[in-house]
């Protein structure tokens, strides 16, 4: 079944898209996000796929400028901040999000439109999560939207934008009828839903032991970590 899905995608690359999360998918998860790297062999596959498929894109929680530097491949389209970059109305909330982050006693990864509080490096992750649960409650009270990921709490503006809206926009813009999306976290469930209605949608869960169970259950294909993603890309 898996081989058949991938074969159908690869047999008509002019009508197909390859859409990918970055951290945990192309780049291994590392304690310090700024230290993440996409391996050279993965970059080579992205170069090949960008020349072959109608669309190759990365949809990431990072800002697009960071993704462009991290991936470093011409011809790969990028959408950052979980789709917020495609939502003009998110800009009106930017200052409120940043002001909220300044009031939280926790190191913040500040972006233009959202903020992330990582706790992977915490010595006491249970205590860290307990504290950030209070932060999430405060975000909700402030009219913002908290969202949990792999060892991270993200706080976003209350706008209709996520990885699913980004996937739908990319697919519509490219005019493709077939697409694959690979992701490893809760936000990638939105991207899976963004493939609904296509002639062919292939949902790939990247399982590393931290992937949410719902992601694996919703997937058509499950691979093990970025190494499994590389093997999958080579099959396309």
Helices and strands as residue ranges (DSSP letters): H 2-10, G 13-15, E 16-20, G 33-35, H 40-52, E 55-59, H 64-71, E 77-79, G 81-86, G 88-93, H 94-102, E 109-110, E 114-118, H 125-141, E 145-149, E 152-156, H 163-174, E 178-183, H 188-193, E 200-207, H 213-218, E 221-224, H 225-234
